[in-house]
């Protein structure tokens, strides 16, 4: 007969939030493909415009994509994201007039 071994807790309740947190972008019928790609490239650290388009394609075809992962504090506060334009790139424009 197989025996189940239960490992002891290493922390108290609510302490299991370590590790990387994820920022997920969901598909919608409001934002354009270009707007999503340009916005991701403008605000997510390390994402180029080409990568923004790859993310936009994944979001469109699969319904969502993890666009960033990192510490909980950065994910909750957005401190790693910036709305400022990157060098050589205009800020993302509105999706509707």
C-alpha positions as CSV (number, residue, x, y, z in Angstrom):
1,X,0.0,0.0,0.0
2,X,1.3,3.5,-0.9
3,X,2.0,5.8,2.0
4,X,1.3,9.6,1.8
5,X,4.0,11.7,3.3
6,X,3.0,15.2,4.4
7,X,5.8,17.7,4.5
8,X,5.9,20.2,7.4
9,X,5.1,23.8,6.7
10,X,8.1,26.1,6.5
11,X,6.1,29.3,7.1
12,X,2.8,30.4,8.6
13,X,-0.5,31.1,6.8
14,X,-0.2,33.6,4.1
15,X,3.5,33.1,3.7
16,X,3.2,31.1,0.5
17,X,3.4,34.1,-1.8
18,X,7.1,33.9,-2.6
19,X,8.4,33.3,-6.0
20,X,7.7,35.2,-9.2
21,X,4.3,36.9,-9.7
22,X,3.0,37.2,-13.3
23,X,1.4,40.1,-15.2
24,X,-1.2,38.6,-17.6
25,X,-2.7,40.5,-20.5
26,X,-6.1,39.2,-21.7
27,X,-7.6,39.6,-25.2
28,X,-10.4,42.0,-25.7
29,X,-12.4,43.5,-28.6
30,X,-11.4,47.1,-27.7
31,X,-7.7,47.5,-28.1
32,X,-6.1,47.2,-31.5
33,X,-3.3,44.8,-32.3
34,X,-0.9,47.7,-33.0
35,X,-1.9,49.4,-29.7
36,X,-1.2,46.3,-27.6
37,X,2.2,45.7,-29.3
38,X,3.3,49.4,-29.0
39,X,2.1,49.7,-25.4
40,X,3.9,46.5,-24.3
41,X,7.1,47.7,-25.9
42,X,6.7,51.1,-24.3
43,X,5.9,50.0,-20.7
44,X,7.3,46.5,-20.1
45,X,11.0,46.4,-19.4
46,X,13.1,44.6,-22.0
47,X,10.2,44.2,-24.5
48,X,11.1,45.4,-28.0
49,X,8.4,46.3,-30.6
50,X,9.0,43.0,-32.4
51,X,8.5,41.2,-29.1
52,X,5.4,43.3,-28.4
53,X,3.9,42.1,-31.7
54,X,4.7,38.5,-30.8
55,X,2.9,39.0,-27.5
56,X,0.0,40.6,-29.2
57,X,-0.2,37.6,-31.6
58,X,-0.2,35.2,-28.7
59,X,-2.8,37.3,-26.8
60,X,-5.0,37.4,-29.9
61,X,-4.7,33.6,-30.7
62,X,-4.6,32.1,-27.2
63,X,-6.7,34.7,-25.4
64,X,-4.0,35.7,-22.9
65,X,-0.2,35.9,-22.4
66,X,2.1,36.4,-19.4
67,X,4.0,39.5,-20.4
68,X,6.2,39.9,-17.3
69,X,7.1,38.0,-14.1
70,X,9.0,39.2,-11.1
71,X,8.7,40.1,-7.4
72,X,5.3,40.6,-5.9
73,X,5.9,44.2,-4.9
74,X,6.8,45.2,-8.5
75,X,3.8,43.3,-9.9
76,X,1.4,45.0,-7.5
77,X,2.7,48.5,-7.6
78,X,3.9,48.6,-11.2
79,X,7.1,50.2,-10.2
80,X,9.0,48.4,-13.0
81,X,6.7,49.7,-15.7
82,X,6.8,53.1,-17.2
83,X,4.5,55.0,-19.5
84,X,7.4,57.2,-20.7
85,X,8.4,56.7,-24.3
86,X,11.5,54.7,-25.0
87,X,14.3,56.4,-27.0
88,X,13.4,56.5,-30.7
89,X,9.8,55.4,-30.0
90,X,6.8,57.6,-29.7
91,X,4.4,57.0,-26.8
92,X,1.5,54.6,-27.6
93,X,-1.5,56.5,-28.9
94,X,-5.1,56.1,-28.0
95,X,-7.1,53.2,-29.5
96,X,-10.1,55.3,-30.4
97,X,-10.5,58.9,-31.6
